[in-house]
Amino acid sequence: MLLVLTGITAICVALLAYVNELTKEPIAAANAKTLSDAVKAVVPGFDNDPIAEKKMQEVNGVTYAVYPASKGGEFIGAAVEASAMGFGGELKILVGFNAEGQINDYSLLSHAETPGLGSKAADWFKKDQKGDIVGMNPGEAPLTVTKDGGNVDAITASTITSRAFLNAVNAAYAAYAGQNTTDGATGATAQTNVEQPAEEAAPADSVSVK
């Protein structure tokens, strides 16, 4: 019995390793395409290769990926990856900023939020939506929900997710501004006091009503 179980385990491990090897490259290619499409969406109009020119920027001990965009050799903005802990787990976004530090657009890369509630973050903060943040500059004032005295409408019944999302946007801006301060590309003001948000305690996402 022991030999049979050992043999079955060995076969299963070998099969899993084989499947992992087969799918590794397609998954990596799919992730690369997702990132490339997201960068094009949040900082349109560039003629360089932001992904190939990726820079890493550290803010408060956390390292962020910054993808600088330029056109005709002139800096026009950057896309920045940032994450925060939402209600269900990590929420990862890509935020695009123009040369003045204003938000162009964003893409929700991954999340583990409640379907129909926190998952609305994919569109809620887009242009002309209820929580529209496009055109805002986190360097002038960190983005916060109205419940906390800010001017951004939280997702209905998903305040925790909304706070996490905006914390990620603020962190992305801090990395963007810090990179620009280093390079002297723009006059964006760096925020050095942005903290990675901790997961908030709540009995259920559905009761976190604005």
N, C-alpha and C positions, 0 to 999 in steps of 0.2 A: 504493500500500500504506500509506504514511504517513497519507494523508488518511482511508482506511478505518479504520485503527486509532484515529486521533484521534476520528473520528465515533462509533465504538463506545464508546470511553472516555467521551465526553461524554454519550452516552445512558445508560450505566451509572451515571454520577455523578448524572444527573438522576433516574433511577429510584430510586436509593438515598435521595436527598434527599426524594423524594415519599413513599416508604414510611416514612421516619423521621418526616416531618411527620404522616402518618396515624396512626402508632402512638404518638407522643409523649404525647398526652393520655390514651389508655387505659392506658399504662404508668404514668404519673404517678398516675392514679386508683387503679390496682391497688396501687401502693406506699403510697399514702396510707391505703387500707383495711387493708393489712397492718399498718402502724404503729398505726392506730387499734385494731385488734383485739388487737394485742400489748399496748398500754398497758392496755386493759380487763382483759386476762388477768393482768398482773403487779401491778397496783394496783387491785383491784376495789373497788366501793362508792362511787366519787366521784360528785359531781353537778355538777362544774364541767367545763371543757373544757381538759384538760391540754395538748393539742397547741396550742391557740390561745394558751395562757399559757406556752409554751415559753421557757426561759431558757438562756443559754449560760454555762457555767462553765469557767474556765481552770484547769488544774492542771499545773504543770511545763511550761508552754508549749504544752500540748495543750488544745484546746477541746472540751467535751462538751455534748450537748443534754440538758437536764433538763426533765422534764415533771411539774410539781407537781400533786398531786391533793388535793382538799379535799371535805369533805361538810358542808353547812350552814355554810360559811365557815370550818370548822376543818380545818387541815392534817392529812392522814392518811397522807401518804407521797409518793413520787415514783418515776417511771420514768426511767432514765438509759441513754443509748446509749453504748456503748464498743466498742472493737475491739482486736485484737491479731493478731500474725502467728503463725499456726499452722504445721502441717507443710506444707500445700499452698498457703497464701496467707492473705489476711486473713479473720479470723473476727470477725463483728460480732454483738453481742448487745444485748438490752434487758433491764435488771435492775430489778425493782421492790423498793423498800424501804418499810417501814412508818415511822411517825413516830419509832420508837425506833431506827431504823437496821438492823433485822433484815430479812433477805431474804424477801420474799413469794413470789417466783417469778421466772422469767426466760424469755425467748424468744430462740432462735437465729435472728437475722434473715437472715444469709447466711454462707456458708462455702465453702471449696474443699478440704475435707478428704477423706481416702480413704473411699469408700463402704464401709460395714460396719465401719469402724474409727473414725477421727476423727469421722465424721459422727454417731456415737452421742452426741456432746455435746448434741444436741437434746433428749435424754431422760435421759441418764446422771445428771445432777446435780439432777433433779427430786425432788419429795417422794416418800419411800419407795423411791427407787431406790438403787443401790449407792453412788453418789457424792453422795447427798442433801446439799444446802447450804441448804435452806429453813429459816429460823429462825436461821441463823447471822448474826453481826454482824461484818463485816470491820473495824469500828472497834476491837473488842476485841483482835483479832489478825488479820493478813492471812491470807487463805485460801491454803493450800499443800497439795500432794499428800503423802501419807504417805512417799513415797520421799525427800522433801526435809524430813522432820521434821514435817509438818503432820498434819491429821486428816481429809483428804478423799481417798477412794479414787480413784485415776486410772482412766481408761478402759483396759480391758485392751488391751495392745499399742499404746497411743496416749498415752504419757506427755507427749510434746511438745504434742499438742493439749490435753491436760488442763492443763498448765502455762499455756499461752496463754489458755485459757478462764478460769482462776482469776485470772490477771493482769488480764484485762479486767474481771472482777467487782470486783477490788480497786480498779482505776482508776475504775470507775463509782461505787463507794462514796466515793472521795476527792472526786469531783465533787459527789455528793449532799451529803456533809457540808460541803463548802466553800460550796455554795449555801445550806445551812441556817445556816451561821455568819454568812453575809452578811445573810440575812433575819431571823435570830433565831427561826426557826420551831421548831427543836427543840434538844435538847442533844447532838446527834450530834457526835462528835469527828472533826475533819478530819484526814486523813492527807496530808501535803504531800510525802511522799517516795515516792509511787507513781510508777513509771516505766513508760513504754510498753515492753512486752517486745520484744526483738529476735528475729528468727527464729533458731531453734536449728539447729545443723548436725547432721545424722544421715544415715546411708546410706539408711535406709528407715523409714517410720512403723511398719511391722510389727515392727521389731526393738526398738522403744523400749518394752520390757516393764517394767512396774512391778516 
